Amino acid sequence: MQFDVFSMPLYIALVALVYALVQIALLLRSDPGNKRMQEIANAVKIGASAFLAREYLVILPAGIVLTIAIYFTTGLIPALGFVVGALFSALAGYIGMSITVRSSSRVAQIANKGLGHALSLAFRGGSVMGFAVAGFALLGLSIFVLLFENDIVTNPAIIAGLGFGASLIAMFMRVGGGIYTKAADLGADLVGKVEVGIPEDDPRNPAVIADNVGDNVGDCAGMGSDVYESYVVIGVASIILAALLLQAQSNFFFKDSSLLYFPLLVGAMGIVGSIVGSLVVNPSLGNRLKPMRVLDLAFIVAGILIIILTGAIAFTLFPYSIAQSTLIATITGVVLVIVIEKIVDYFTSYSYAPTKSIAEASRISAATNFLQGFSVGLRSTAPSAVALVVAIAISYLSGYYLTSSTLFAVYNTAIATMAMLSLTAIVMSIDSFGPITDNANGIVEMSGLEHVRRVTDELDAVGNTVKATTKGFAIASAALSALALFQAFQTEVAIRAQNIPRYIEAYGTSSIQFVLSDPKVIVGLLIGGLLPFFFSSFLINAVGRTAMKVVLEVRRQFKEIPGLLEGKASPDYSKCIGITTQESLKELALPGLLAVLTPIVLGFLLGPLALGGLLIGSVVSGVFLALLMANGGAAWDNAKKYIELGNLGGKGSDAHKVAVMGDTVGDPFKDTAGPSLNSLIKVLNTISIVFLSVIMTYALLI
């Protein structure tokens, strides 16, 4: 009976993957549209698939080297975890993106039947990514705990390889896809909108297909790998903390390992709730309610079910006090998703004052637009910080108050984060809806289907909103995942120090402590605080350099292809796709090396105390820098859209031209550097735990 309960996450993970396959079959039965629509969609599909395949080939050598290094320094299980974590991430991204690129023309075509049908089909396309990400993440975690339960309890750090594999792929996907999508977008906008005055997604623009490809490799595959990584990383952190609790054999010690499996059960209940919630999005309801109301309702149904099902399992497995605290943590995690998304929506939607203030500032000059946008981004960090602090306090204090154990209190905070990530399937389904509707609107524009433009415009506006709010979800989950991992790292350092002679000699029988009076911790904090800024500089520069090459190519084609601007000739889309693919993949190397080598080098030079300082420093600065860039960038974008609706002079006005310039600044903020910081934070934490034993043994200073 207990084996059946503990095996439940494995079976439900498989159910999620089967559900994704069913959605694929249903979606592919839909009409892909006329010949022109299929040509555009096929060009985007070919470009996106080619980019992803080349990116995987670039990552493969680094993956092989790291697998060998992990095997020889830490053993078979961490190396196997690294491979599985990376492989499942790549599979989830490829499967999800391969369907989103096939969905856009079908959504454009079914828009003839009305808003409800288009909404339902776009969500179906997004649900493939959502359930693939959640399914593969839970599958990897479940397999490892079931196979290596005893090994994990004895040596918890061996499961960290699974998180590192997920983190590495996510970082490269975020960096490469982010550079691609924003370089293409900037190249298309700077020449198309600003210089020659043609609309967005105009087929005369040579960079328009590259721009649509970028929506998929950045916003679909990139976001999918990011959230997959967070899911796996918080699962790993929860399992490590549970194993440490089992080692401690405290008053809530369970021989049946319930604490070890409970995070996986939370994730499993999230998939069940998400399946039920996804059924809410159907043509009938879509025709009666606003699209955003339908998506919100789907999320609420999923969230309520997760709380009910997780609570039932907790009170079945645990004594009352522990079940009560884990239920409080679960509710906290679900509510935090709602709070974060509402905060992001307030600061990025043109329905509210912050974004409208940027639009108003565009009437004066580009300088005032930039200043106001940056100010909005800075201000948006405060309420998000308060929400995170409150969530941590509630989950930690409820765990400590009910059990009097600081370690269980940290575990309870990890459960809150796991509850948050258990919503991955429904959140990613809604998020991937965004790029699908964006591309569908582009196909409508390029195919001249003006009679359905009202439907696709409305869905595109909703898609822009959900893309912005999901970034807030990803950043918050990265912050909480990293904090849980740091607690696991800190405890692992203290335990390992008791078994290494030179640490015993240096610290005696007392535990090694991370204190601010230690200069090694201060050095680590400063380096960790610096790293997100330095890392972001590479990415923003990369977007700028690549965009300049796209701009020059678009200008060349307008100049050298007779009749192109008049619509009498066709542009060479492949040239811009080739430039963005080649240049974005070239730019992967330096940020990747910076993320992987910094914790290893610092650890070997200054020891685990400095490394711990680096981890905390990177979280504190990285989370708020990511919020600044993601929210500020989205606000710049929506300020432009607010003017395009006819406000403050509308399209073509001086305010619109200024707002377009602001948007081009915000683009690499919100879609390249900001999201990539999530992965940077988690890579630093996972690689530190993977190589911790080697670092502690051979560090020059301790």
FENMO-V759921 format. One record per residue. NEAR is the number of other C-alpha atoms within 12 Angstrom. D_CENTER is the distance of its C-alpha to the mean C-alpha in whole Angstrom. Layout:
NEAR;D_CENTER  NEAR;D_CENTER
//
This chain:
9;36  15;34  14;33  14;32  24;30  31;28  28;28  31;26  39;22  35;23  28;25  35;22  38;20  29;22  27;23  41;19  35;20  23;23  31;22  38;19  26;22  21;25  36;22  32;22  18;26  22;27  33;25  26;27  16;30  27;29  25;31  29;29  30;31  20;34  15;35  22;33  33;30  29;30  21;30  39;27  42;25  31;26  29;26  42;22  34;22  29;24  39;22  45;19  32;20  29;22  39;19  41;17  25;20  25;21  39;18  31;18  18;22  26;21  32;19  22;21  14;24  25;22  32;21  22;24  16;25  32;23  33;24  20;27  23;27  34;25  24;28  18;31  23;30  31;28  26;29  22;29  32;26  40;24  35;24  35;24  42;21  45;19  36;20  37;19  49;15  43;15  36;17  38;15  49;12  44;14  32;16  48;13  53;12  35;15  38;16  54;14  53;14  40;18  47;18  54;17  52;19  47;22  55;21  56;22  49;25  45;26  53;24  52;27  39;30  34;29  40;29  25;33  24;33  28;31  38;28  33;28  32;28  47;25  52;23  43;23  50;23  57;20  55;18  52;20  51;18  56;15  54;16  56;16  57;12  53;12  55;15  51;14  58;11  61;12  55;16  51;15  57;13  55;16  42;19  44;18  51;18  41;21  30;23  39;23  41;24  28;27  19;28  26;28  31;29  21;32  22;30  35;27  31;29  21;32  30;29  42;26  47;24  43;24  56;21  53;19  49;19  54;17  57;14  53;15  51;15  52;12  57;11  51;13  53;12  56;8  53;10  57;12  56;10  51;8  54;12  51;14  58;12  53;12  56;15  58;17  55;15  53;17  53;20  54;21  50;20  44;22  45;25  47;25  41;25  40;27  40;30  34;30  34;30  29;31  22;34  24;35  22;34  26;33  26;30  37;26  32;26  35;30  36;31  37;33  49;30  45;30  51;26  48;25  45;24  52;22  48;20  51;19  53;18  51;16  49;14  56;14  57;13  50;10  56;9  57;10  55;9  53;7  58;4  60;6  56;6  58;3  61;4  62;7  58;8  60;7  56;10  58;12  59;12  56;13  55;15  58;17  53;18  54;19  49;21  50;22  45;23  47;25  43;27  36;28  36;30  32;31  29;33  21;34  19;36  19;36  19;37  29;34  24;34  24;34  20;36  22;34  31;30  35;29  42;27  41;25  46;24  49;24  50;20  51;20  45;22  56;20  52;17  50;20  47;21  49;17  55;18  41;21  38;21  46;18  44;21  27;23  33;21  43;20  30;24  31;24  44;23  27;26  27;29  21;31  24;29  32;27  22;31  18;32  20;29  23;26  42;23  31;21  20;23  32;23  42;19  29;20  28;22  34;20  41;18  27;21  28;23  37;20  44;19  28;23  31;24  43;21  38;23  25;26  28;26  44;24  30;27  23;30  34;28  34;28  21;32  19;33  30;32  27;32  21;35  19;35  23;34  38;31  30;30  29;30  39;28  48;25  38;26  37;25  44;22  52;21  37;22  39;20  46;17  43;17  32;19  40;16  42;14  29;17  28;18  39;14  36;14  27;18  35;18  47;15  37;17  32;20  46;19  50;18  40;20  33;23  21;25  22;25  21;27  36;24  42;23  33;27  35;28  50;26  51;28  32;31  33;31  38;31  28;34  22;35  23;34  28;31  19;31  24;31  41;28  34;26  24;27  34;27  46;23  37;22  27;24  39;22  39;19  27;21  27;22  38;19  34;18  24;21  27;20  39;17  31;18  19;21  31;19  40;17  22;21  25;22  38;20  37;20  25;24  33;25  42;23  36;25  28;28  36;28  35;28  27;30  21;33  26;33  28;33  20;34  25;32  25;30  33;28  43;27  35;26  44;23  51;23  52;23  51;20  56;18  57;19  51;18  55;14  54;15  55;16  50;13  56;11  57;14  58;13  59;10  54;13  52;14  53;11  54;9  52;13  53;13  52;10  58;11  54;15  50;14  53;14  58;17  54;19  46;19  51;20  52;23  46;24  42;24  48;26  41;28  31;29  31;30  30;32  19;34  27;33  20;34  19;35  28;32  31;30  21;30  35;28  45;25  33;25  28;25  45;22  38;20  34;21  37;19  38;16  37;16  42;16  43;13  47;11  47;11  39;11  49;8  52;7  52;9  51;8  50;5  52;7  54;10  53;9  51;8  47;12  53;13  53;12  52;14  40;17  46;18  51;17  44;20  36;22  43;22  42;23  38;25  36;27  39;27  37;29  30;31  29;32  28;32  32;35  22;37  21;38  25;38  16;41  21;41  29;38  19;41  16;43  17;41  18;40  17;43  18;42  14;40  22;36  31;34  28;33  31;30  19;32  18;32  13;35  20;34  19;34  28;32  30;29  25;30  30;29  35;26  32;25  28;26  34;24  37;21  27;21  27;22  36;19  42;16  34;19  26;20  43;17  39;16  25;20  33;20  47;17  37;18  27;22  37;20  45;19  35;23  28;25  38;23  41;24  28;27  32;28  45;27  36;29  26;32  33;31  41;31  29;34  23;36  29;36  29;37  18;40  17;41  22;40  16;43  15;42  25;38  29;38  18;41  18;39  13;42  18;40  22;36  31;34  27;33  32;29  30;29  27;29  44;26  43;24  30;26  35;26  49;22  43;21  30;24  36;23  49;19  37;20  29;22  35;20  37;18  27;21  25;21  40;18  37;17  25;21  30;20  43;17  37;19  24;22  36;22  42;22  36;24  29;27  38;27  40;27  27;30  25;32  30;32  38;31  48;28  43;29  43;28  47;25  51;24  41;24  43;22  55;19  42;20  34;21  44;17  45;16  36;18  34;18  43;14  49;13  39;15  42;15  46;12  52;13  42;16  48;14  50;12  54;14  51;17  52;16  49;15  55;19  54;21  47;19  46;21  50;24  49;25  37;24  36;26  34;29  28;29  22;30  17;33  24;33  29;34  22;36  24;33  26;32  25;34  23;35  26;35  34;33  40;31  37;31  39;30  52;27  47;26  35;26  43;24  42;21  44;22  42;21  43;18  45;16  48;15  44;15  49;12  54;11  51;11  48;12  50;10  59;7  59;8  55;10  59;7  57;8  55;11  57;12  57;11  50;13  55;16  54;16  52;16  51;19  48;21  49;21  46;22  44;25  43;26  34;29  29;30  34;29  40;31  26;34  23;34  26;33  18;36  22;36  35;35
//
